[in-house]
Amino acid sequence: MFVALREWAKTKGATTVWLATETDNEQAKGFYTALGLAPTTVAYFEKK
């Protein structure tokens, strides 16, 4: 499904796609890496 979504996004002019997961979710990180995605650092701010 992700590959199809990425291809659809390209047809709409997208040049970047991203997904997010928790830093300790090794299974998701492995899956996303297998899709060809590379990890980056993101700053997340929240006020409760």
Secondary structure, DSSP 4 states (H G I P E B T S, - for coil): -HHHHHHHHHHTT---------TT-HHHHHHHHHTT------------
